[in-house]
Amino acid sequence: MSSNKKIIEEEVAVGILLNNNGQILITKRRNNQFMSGYWELPGGKIEVGENKKDSLKRELFEELGVTVNKSNLKHTMFHQYPDKVVKLWIYNVDKYSGEPSGQEGQDTSWCSLDQLNNYKLLPTMREIVHKISLPEHYWITPDDHHSESVIEKCHEHLIAGTMIVQLRSKAPLDQSYIDKIYRLCQDYQASLILNIPNKTYQELCDGWHLTSNELLSLKKRPCDNNKLLGVSTHNALEAEHAENISADYISLSPVSSTPSHSHIQPLGWQVASDIISKSNLPVYLLGGMSKEVLDKALSIGAQGVAGISQI
């Protein structure tokens, strides 16, 4: 960035509107706007002294002609453009009245999440889409792949509604074994993420998960954007580096102590909250996590929780 350019900080409130078909509403920036022609979530600049929710309500009425009746903060994030830094307040619009339409002459479109890549999206939209589409919990397989027990447990979790399975192994796995679990996940429309050594990034799966050591050896994203990339992190520096290589989400551990890692000092909830507040990426908490503490995790801004035994 040129040193003679002034950094202008702005705060923006945007809304996630879904229709009965699960499609999300996006709007196209007009020709006279900054980054014209790009698609984004509806919303706009928060005026000085204006309440965030009031700003969202005002902007969506002005832009779309709808009245927001209920909204909840989903996430906050920062984005640095060449000439300014923008902080986004992203809200789920749970209830609204009126039929959305472009009140200021802008194009609007309802589209499914998997169609969003067909649009020319603002840079911030990639992170936002992951925050919308990723589930609130995922299951990590135990590192015991010498029997059918992992496949049986995987089946049980998929039946129970798990949408992401992280296949974790410290030793290389036979491709036929990976394929078997991948097909099982496909049967339940779930995603298989591989956390295995000697990754080629060509394996049949929906994405990969990096260890913290693998993360620190990389300077850029190792796989295509059409696959998910997760990263194990244990501190703020690793979380920042994961964002620098364009990871899609991170796991943060250990938040609480666990019997299997009793020798490791846990981060604690406050440190986890601080790291989450500084990251634009969806953050899953690990270490002593269960569905019983999911609400607590969500309350500090986490995407959700993950684990082996209690998820």
Secondary structure by P-SEA (a helix, b strand, c coil): ccccbbbbbbbbbbbbbbccccbbbbbbbccccccccccccccccccccccaaaaaaaaaaacccccccbbbbccccccccccbbbbbbcccccccccccccccbbbbbbbccccccccccccaaaaaaaaaccccbbbbbccccccaaaaaaaaaaaaacccbbbbcccccccaaaaaaaaaaaaaacbbbbbbcccccccccccbbbbcaaaaaacccccccccbbbbbbbccaaaaaaaaaacccbbbbccccccccccccccccaaaaaaaaaacccbbbbcccccccaaaaaaaaccccccccccc
